Amino acid sequence: MKNHFFSIGIAVLILISATITNIVLSFFEMGLSDIMQSIMYGDTTPLIVFIAVTIVLAAVLGISLMLLSKKFGMGFKKGKQLGTSKLASLKDLKDITGNDGVILGKKVRLSANHSYSHILLTGVTGSGKSSSFFIPNLVSNPESSFVVTDPKLELFRKTAMTNLAQGKRVLVFSPFKKETLKYNPLALCRGETEVRELAQTLLVNGNAAVEATTGQKSGGSEWISMSTPLLSAFLIFVKMLDAPKNTISYALNLIIENDLDTLKFMIEDSHPVAEKQFNIFLQSAGSEQTAASIKTVLATNLQMFVDPLIENLTSENEIDPGMLRDRPTVLYVGVPEHRSDFMSPLMAPFYSQLIGRLIEIEGVPVQFYLDEFANIGVINNIDKYLATIRSRKMSISIGIQSINQLKQKYGQETTGTILDNLKTKIILPGSAYETADYYSKLIGNEEISTYGSSDSRGEKSFSENKTRRELYSPDEIRRLPDGKVLIVTDNKNPFLDEQDRYYENPRYLELTKKEADVDQYVGWYRSKLDAQKNRP
């Protein structure tokens, strides 16, 4: 019944408003010349009367509406919205987009400054991470250096020739290619603190590699803690030796092949920190039996370093982080996916040392494109790096298949910190439910209205109900159309864009049509390096 009275009241007010408006307009139209003439003679009374009448009539109408609203419990009071999320327009993103940053889709390219806020790229195998993100960006930024995970060296094949043509230095670190660049993580350590950090990184990732390859629990954190001082002592010890003995492999061989008394004899009077670390090991071991178990755990976790291929790979260091700062350079890192667990004890310190050293060097901006991020080992302090390196003109773009991958590798708390510091997030079609659910909650809710009517005793009434729902439900995110990409960046609403696939873009096709042969290039670069070393 209230609906009927309220509707009648509104209709009456509208009729009155129309009549008054007509009168006022007639007055204004007919008396305008008289009012203007009065003003010219200094008499503003007619104008004041006209304005006063208009204000009074407006007030009467407003009060009438309020009384009707109060009487019938209806009206136009704006309540709290149940959800405010909506798809953004390009205009909404104008303060973070530009023509010199990271390409996210066909319509959206970040500004260079906003690109340093880091990016999370989420998509299953075959969803388009390489074709729509990595390849377009690798050929579109000639002023930056890049460190790129490239398991199949497909990115090298497609983009190396363009990068060379742009004047960039091109490097390849592919451990299973005989003539690749060599990397000795111990040679990059400056001081005993960095050596101890290296020891811990090696053991943590070695333990994880054993568990991943065997499917069984390894020594665990307690055994890693007891093994770290022993490994630290001998890494410090061999670091003082000349090549090729200043390597992880040589330190491991010394530990494995000698008994405790011999190890103690070697360490004594060698280096004060090495002695101290060895004594910590002895105290934590307590007995010869426990010490032997610690040696076994250490040998098991670092077994890759007794492999002849790895011994040769780490026999010297040819990777200088400063090369990425002195001129635009692309470093392609080719570790095959099926060997990623085996290689993680070496690759984790590789990325940790690169990032840590580049923070201290000024020069060319550096972008890390780390696809299959969860498979390259646990990078020490990655959560802290993400929070701090923006001001050093460094950015990290992480590619993963699912959020769960991160949690399994880094744990719940660190994963949360990592995600918080990746300010731009991109999801491609086909993601698993947990990942889609994360994005659904991140995107937020929208308010929707539902309308209904009812007929009671011949009286028809209408109702409007407001509720909220996800702007994109997990299922809708999972079922994103092929070729689409959903972008969530900074404090903006989400933007639905199209993937900028290189093979559908004439410009990218032109830039990638000349492919590079990795074996030929690695061989040529090895000859160049060797010639430089032999130069008098």
DADASUL-V785399 format. One record per residue. N is the residue number from 1. RES is the residue in one small letter. NEAR is the number of other C-alpha atoms within 8 Angstrom. Layout:
BEGIN
n,res,near
N,RES,NEAR
N,RES,NEAR
END
This chain:
BEGIN
n,res,near
1,m,6
2,k,6
3,n,9
4,h,8
5,f,9
6,f,12
7,s,8
8,i,8
9,g,9
10,i,9
11,a,8
12,v,8
13,l,10
14,i,8
15,l,8
16,i,8
17,s,9
18,a,8
19,t,8
20,i,9
21,t,8
22,n,8
23,i,8
24,v,9
25,l,8
26,s,8
27,f,9
28,f,9
29,e,7
30,m,7
31,g,8
32,l,9
33,s,7
34,d,7
35,i,11
36,m,8
37,q,8
38,s,11
39,i,10
40,m,7
41,y,6
42,g,6
43,d,8
44,t,9
45,t,6
46,p,9
47,l,9
48,i,8
49,v,8
50,f,9
51,i,8
52,a,8
53,v,8
54,t,9
55,i,8
56,v,8
57,l,9
58,a,8
59,a,8
60,v,8
61,l,10
62,g,8
63,i,8
64,s,9
65,l,10
66,m,9
67,l,8
68,l,12
69,s,12
70,k,9
71,k,7
72,f,10
73,g,6
74,m,9
75,g,9
76,f,5
77,k,4
78,k,4
79,g,4
80,k,4
81,q,6
82,l,10
83,g,10
84,t,9
85,s,10
86,k,8
87,l,8
88,a,12
89,s,7
90,l,8
91,k,6
92,d,8
93,l,10
94,k,8
95,d,5
96,i,8
97,t,12
98,g,10
99,n,8
100,d,9
101,g,14
102,v,10
103,i,11
104,l,13
105,g,13
106,k,10
107,k,8
108,v,10
109,r,14
110,l,15
111,s,13
112,a,11
113,n,7
114,h,10
115,s,12
116,y,11
117,s,12
118,h,13
119,i,13
120,l,14
121,l,13
122,t,13
123,g,16
124,v,11
125,t,6
126,g,5
127,s,9
128,g,12
129,k,11
130,s,8
131,s,12
132,s,13
133,f,14
134,f,11
135,i,13
136,p,14
137,n,10
138,l,10
139,v,12
140,s,6
141,n,9
142,p,9
143,e,7
144,s,11
145,s,14
146,f,14
147,v,13
148,v,12
149,t,12
150,d,13
151,p,10
152,k,8
153,l,11
154,e,8
155,l,12
156,f,11
157,r,12
158,k,13
159,t,15
160,a,12
161,m,12
162,t,11
163,n,15
164,l,10
165,a,7
166,q,7
167,g,7
168,k,12
169,r,10
170,v,11
171,l,9
172,v,11
173,f,11
174,s,11
175,p,12
176,f,7
177,k,7
178,k,5
179,e,7
180,t,13
181,l,13
182,k,14
183,y,11
184,n,12
185,p,12
186,l,12
187,a,10
188,l,8
189,c,10
190,r,7
191,g,6
192,e,9
193,t,7
194,e,9
195,v,14
196,r,11
197,e,8
198,l,12
199,a,12
200,q,10
201,t,14
202,l,13
203,l,15
204,v,12
205,n,14
206,g,13
207,n,13
208,a,9
209,a,13
210,v,13
211,e,11
212,a,9
213,t,8
214,t,6
215,g,7
216,q,7
217,k,6
218,s,8
219,g,9
220,g,8
221,s,7
222,e,7
223,w,10
224,i,15
225,s,8
226,m,12
227,s,14
228,t,12
229,p,13
230,l,11
231,l,12
232,s,13
233,a,15
234,f,13
235,l,14
236,i,13
237,f,13
238,v,12
239,k,12
240,m,7
241,l,8
242,d,7
243,a,8
244,p,7
245,k,10
246,n,15
247,t,17
248,i,10
249,s,9
250,y,10
251,a,14
252,l,14
253,n,9
254,l,9
255,i,11
256,i,9
257,e,6
258,n,8
259,d,8
260,l,6
261,d,6
262,t,8
263,l,11
264,k,9
265,f,7
266,m,7
267,i,14
268,e,8
269,d,6
270,s,9
271,h,10
272,p,7
273,v,9
274,a,14
275,e,13
276,k,9
277,q,12
278,f,13
279,n,8
280,i,9
281,f,12
282,l,9
283,q,7
284,s,7
285,a,11
286,g,8
287,s,6
288,e,7
289,q,6
290,t,9
291,a,11
292,a,8
293,s,8
294,i,12
295,k,11
296,t,8
297,v,12
298,l,12
299,a,10
300,t,9
301,n,12
302,l,13
303,q,8
304,m,8
305,f,11
306,v,11
307,d,8
308,p,7
309,l,7
310,i,11
311,e,11
312,n,8
313,l,12
314,t,13
315,s,14
316,e,12
317,n,12
318,e,7
319,i,7
320,d,6
321,p,9
322,g,8
323,m,8
324,l,13
325,r,16
326,d,8
327,r,11
328,p,15
329,t,14
330,v,14
331,l,11
332,y,15
333,v,13
334,g,13
335,v,14
336,p,8
337,e,7
338,h,5
339,r,8
340,s,11
341,d,12
342,f,9
343,m,11
344,s,15
345,p,16
346,l,8
347,m,10
348,a,16
349,p,14
350,f,9
351,y,9
352,s,12
353,q,10
354,l,9
355,i,9
356,g,8
357,r,9
358,l,11
359,i,10
360,e,6
361,i,8
362,e,8
363,g,7
364,v,13
365,p,11
366,v,13
367,q,12
368,f,11
369,y,13
370,l,12
371,d,11
372,e,11
373,f,10
374,a,10
375,n,9
376,i,12
377,g,13
378,v,12
379,i,10
380,n,8
381,n,7
382,i,9
383,d,10
384,k,7
385,y,9
386,l,13
387,a,8
388,t,7
389,i,11
390,r,11
391,s,6
392,r,8
393,k,10
394,m,13
395,s,13
396,i,12
397,s,13
398,i,12
399,g,14
400,i,16
401,q,11
402,s,13
403,i,10
404,n,8
405,q,10
406,l,12
407,k,10
408,q,7
409,k,9
410,y,10
411,g,9
412,q,7
413,e,7
414,t,9
415,t,11
416,g,8
417,t,9
418,i,11
419,l,9
420,d,7
421,n,11
422,l,12
423,k,12
424,t,12
425,k,12
426,i,13
427,i,12
428,l,15
429,p,15
430,g,11
431,s,15
432,a,8
433,y,9
434,e,9
435,t,11
436,a,14
437,d,10
438,y,9
439,y,11
440,s,14
441,k,9
442,l,6
443,i,13
444,g,11
445,n,13
446,e,13
447,e,12
448,i,8
449,s,8
450,t,8
451,y,8
452,g,7
453,s,8
454,s,7
455,d,8
456,s,6
457,r,4
458,g,5
459,e,7
460,k,8
461,s,10
462,f,9
463,s,7
464,e,8
465,n,7
466,k,9
467,t,9
468,r,10
469,r,9
470,e,11
471,l,11
472,y,9
473,s,10
474,p,11
475,d,9
476,e,8
477,i,14
478,r,12
479,r,8
480,l,11
481,p,6
482,d,5
483,g,7
484,k,12
485,v,14
486,l,11
487,i,13
488,v,12
489,t,10
490,d,6
491,n,4
492,k,9
493,n,11
494,p,12
495,f,10
496,l,10
497,d,12
498,e,10
499,q,12
500,d,13
501,r,11
502,y,12
503,y,8
504,e,7
505,n,9
506,p,8
507,r,6
508,y,11
509,l,11
510,e,7
511,l,10
512,t,11
513,k,7
514,k,8
515,e,10
516,a,11
517,d,7
518,v,9
519,d,7
520,q,7
521,y,9
522,v,11
523,g,10
524,w,8
525,y,8
526,r,11
527,s,8
528,k,8
529,l,8
530,d,8
531,a,8
532,q,7
533,k,6
534,n,6
535,r,5
536,p,2
END
